Amino acid sequence: MPKIKSNAGCFVRNPNFVKPESDEDENDSDSGVSTDVPIEKKKPVEKRKNKVKDGNKAKKMKSDKLTLDEINEIRETEDLYHSNLFRMQIDETLKEVSLKNKEKEFITKWIATLRKFLNKLHSEDLTHLLKSKDYPLKFKPMEDEKKLQIDYHPPKSLDVYGSFSIDTNIGNKSIVDVLLVMPNSSLKHHDYLNQTFIHKKCLYLLHIAMKLREKETLGGNIRIENFKNDPLKPVLMIDAEDFNIAINAVPPEDFFKLNRFIPKTNNIKLKKGEESVVPTPHYNFEILFDCVIEKNQKMIANEIGSHENVKNAIKLLKIWTHQRQFDSGFHPFNGFIITCYLLHLLRVKKIYPTMSCYQIIRLFWNQFGQSKFDEFGISLCSDKNLPNQPEIQDFFNFYDMVLIDSSGYCNILSMLSVDLYRRVRSESLNAIKMLDNKSINSFHQLFMTTIPFYIQFDQIVVIKYDEKSYHNIIERKASSDEKIDFHNFSFPLIRKLVMSVMRRGLGDRVNFLVPLSDERSNELSIGMILNPENALNIVEKGPQANEPEAEGFRKFWGAKAEIRRFKDGSITESVLWCSANAPFGEKRLISHKIVAFLLSHHFNIISNKINFIGDQFDVVIKNIFNEMIETIEERSLIAIRSFDEVSKELRSLNDLPLEIVSVLGTDAIFRYADVTPPRANAYIGNKKQKLKTNFRAQKVLNGIIQLSPSGKWPDDTDAMRRIKAAFYIEIEKRMSSEFPKTKVHISSDFIDILKNKLVYRLKIVHPKEIALAKEEISKTNNLTKLYRTNEESLRLEVEGTILPKLTSSLHGLHHQCPSFGPTAAMAKRWLYSQMIDSFLWPDEVTELIVAYMMLKNIPMSNSLQPQTGFFRFLHQIANFNHETDMIVVNFNDELQDEQLEEIERKFQKNRNHFPSLFIVTSCDFQNYAIWTSKAPSVNILHRVKLLAQHSIKLIEESFMKLNTGVVKDIFTPSLVGYDLLIDLNQEFVKRHDVVLHNFTNFKAIKYEEKGAPPAGVNFVEKFLNEVREAYDDFAVFFYNPIGGSKIAMLWKPSVHETREFSASQVNGCKLVNGRLRVNVEAIIKDIEIIGQGLITTVEILNEI
């Protein structure tokens, strides 16, 4: 598999960005564009007047007033649509997906040509095609050839039906459904028995396909496929220019009596002459659906065909389902179900044809989100006096859900998975929340963003197809009734059996258990969305040992079941999945253990036939030491608890000049988002060495100390720093006397505390210090004091107030969404692996993007699995339009709507004055954009977007077979495109207890404690800071701070240019022919000198 292309030289601004002209033209509460339109409601609309000039000529004078039509359109938008922009987006989308008249004419002519062609075909016997190698049905006929005899005769009728007939098709490469009504002479009235009609239908279509291949003028790639991925429903597919024609052969409307297909009847006779009483509801549906297509089509055309807004709503809802892949797989949630439910809403007056399409889709989501097809059925049949017509409850005896069609006999939802229905129902409610959320572009999220399976589900189980195993499962687990009902078609039965066991075993650990694949994929894939409240429970608690249900519990769980006594005194049957102190990563995989055990215990499916997708990417953030695999939460929790002890000790110190009111952590570890949380191995080094600190540690953890208010702080910055240093000395004295086990080392700028083999670096930040940094003297009179935010004051404010508040908010978010920390760490590790460090892309930016996704439930409800969160991060980066959209992270809804609208207007009006990636949080609203004011640049942002898109492509290509090889490809950078490579001395590269390069190697990276550097010292980081400060105008430096052995450099385009000589611009340049040119050779030599001892070799990849 190819590695990710670096595109290192790609530094291009998005050419498609168009700056909004005004903030008064449009407004969408989702996207933030203003809806304020100047309408004079009190004054009557003045007619446009003509001015007469020179007595003869009259010219029309343009008026600033709106016309009556324009005012009516605006009022209609206010009444019927979400916003003006939302209406415009809907209109443009509908124009894009709707068929043009030219395309409709082509289909009409094509159907007419096909009709003439079929009418000219000669009659002949088709039975011999059963032995043809092209015969597509895999199962053998149940009847002999005599009963399967069929002659070809021209079809009774041939015409379009479905979405094309009522103009609700979507997309350029759309499918046009064609209904071919077979002639009476080709069928017999008992063909509904024993799958006879299915074989005759297939023979009829195969004959047409063979004749069409000879003609070649009507289309290419003529083939037999499965309708709704159901092998009992063959259809003829033809590619005709930009369309896929699907021809479905059905019996004449009244050829078979519909009451023969009520759920309780039997239409599969396994033994000749034997009258079976076993009902075959699912087989009956397979035949009945074809019998009632014409009747349902007429009903839909009569009641919906003339209502444009309803049809537009159907198109939008079909886009919505398609973007979420609800319309794929075996008997999916498709446009026909949407149309039937909208028809029901029309009949019960929940929607009206006069409503806008926006109102209709909103009401559809609202009603569908509250629907209960699995409890209360719906009928579209108006005639209640049909012969042997079943009641709704009769359908519930055989099906999970009920939606009866216009005939009164066919349950449209017979084969739809109840789990998929509940998933769509949940997403309908989520769609309403998105519409109501003013801080996101809801139209883009609902209709424009594709949401593939890998970002929808926490975990996916893939069971490989094995015909022998499937046959054994059916023989052992299926009832005799089920074997008859699903005769010759094992896939839905296997799915039903497996999912029923998984549903019982997982219980309330999962919110949704959804089948994903179909019979063609030769595997059964099931997606799981975990319930955060129960998924991590380590014990499955059953009934008490003396209760009757205990025997069933033991039978279901087998050897795993055991009797346990609990703290509440109860003695029950139970199953233990892991120890209470197991790592969080192991607890997240409890559902995997349950599924693997159940498949083995109940179905004898061995582990190598199961592929579990859920934790493959966790390896990049696992800390590995002494053969114990930990996730970052464990190490973070240890550091946080130790910090709490330090905080408690500091706040309890007596006789300090000012009381310590709080000690706050600001490091990423306090947000559970540190990629490499330090292992507790810090120690005291050689005290004879004159260093700022004599502690030795791989990493220090930063925090701040806040003191009680006082008006005695000096008004001088230097005096303020000296007093702070005196406080450090006093703190050290008190700590040494009151807490001798806690070691303290002071510096003029900070205090280091060694506690539980972890080093914490604390600084005192006082509000007055921030105010002093802002102070400056007016240049007008040299007397007036002015207070303006500058780089130093902003740094102090971030360090002392904003970052602690942000850390606290993200810490709380992690407890609310436990996957936040690992997801952010995984995203950071991916950026690092692409040699994009925190200088080019600040760590806080990554954390805020992940927080934005989780607070807004984008693209859907939060995932418990970090891997899924990481996939969503890549998806967000790859699809986010940073030129037109901003990111608002509103913790606890602290920012009011008025504030959000104000910044939205400013952003839209003056886009070029804001950073390339604009992020606002409730922690820094007054100083918004502080996190992205310097980085990422538009070039880096563009590069990261390309890398995310390529990573997604790699994931999609091998998702169902995801392994560590794919992980390695995604986390291994390409060095192609860089100009310079700097190899580093490994002795000075900071070491980490994580897997670095080979993601299949789980050996720990160990080092002796005596080899740890002075606390807070990072040689490579210091070198990078120096060269970036010196040569930032000429080059960009790339580095992986997690064990990277190389620094890559890319020259900026300006190095190729020459400019006029100027004394102020000679730095880094040489004189060539009287003009200044960047001295590339000298810069490379300077870099070697600065990095002497750290650099081993410098490789020039591209000569300039």
Secondary structure by P-SEA (a helix, b strand, c coil): cccccccccccccccccccccccccccccccccccccccccccccccbbbbbccccbbbbbbbccccaaaaaaaaaaacccccaaaaaaaaaaaaaacccaaaaaaaaaaaaaaaaaaaabbbbbcccccccccccccccccccccccbbbbccccccccccccccccccccbbbbbbbbbbccccccccccccaaaaaaaaaaaaaaaaaaaaacccccbbbbbbccccccbbbbbbbcccbbbbbbbbccccccccccccccccccccccccccccccaaaaaaaaaaaaaaaaaaaaaacccccaaaaaaaaaaaaaaaaaccccccccccaaaaaaaaaaaaaaccccccccaaaaaaaaaaaaaacccccbbbbccccccccccccaaaaaacccbbbbcccccccccccccaaaaaaaaaaaaaaaaaaaccccccccccccccccccccccbbbbbcccaaaaaaaaaccccaaaaaaaccccaaaaaaaaaaaaaaaaccccccccccccccccbbbbbbbcccccccccccccccccccaaaaaaaaacccbbbbbccccbbbbbcccccccccaaaaaaaaaaaaaaaaaaccccccccccccccccccccccccccccccaaaaaaaaaaaaaaaaaaaaaccccccccccccccccccccccccccccccccccccccccccccccbbbbbbbbbcccccccccaaaaaaaaaaaaaaaaaaaaaacccbbbbbcccbbbbbcccbbbbbbbbbaaaaaaaabbbbcccccbbbbbbcaaaaaaaaaccaaaaaaaaaaaaaaaccaaaaaaaaaaaaaaaaccccccccaaaaaaaaaaaaaacccccccccaaaaaaaaaaaaaccccccbbbbbcccccccaaaaaaaaaaaaacccccccbbbbcccccccccccccccccaaaaaaaaaaaaaaaaaaaaccccccaaaaaaaaccccccccbbbbbccccccccccccccccccccccccccccccccccaaaaaaaaaaacccccbbbbbccccccbbbbbbcccccccccccccccccccccccccccaaaaaaaaaaaaaccccccccccccc
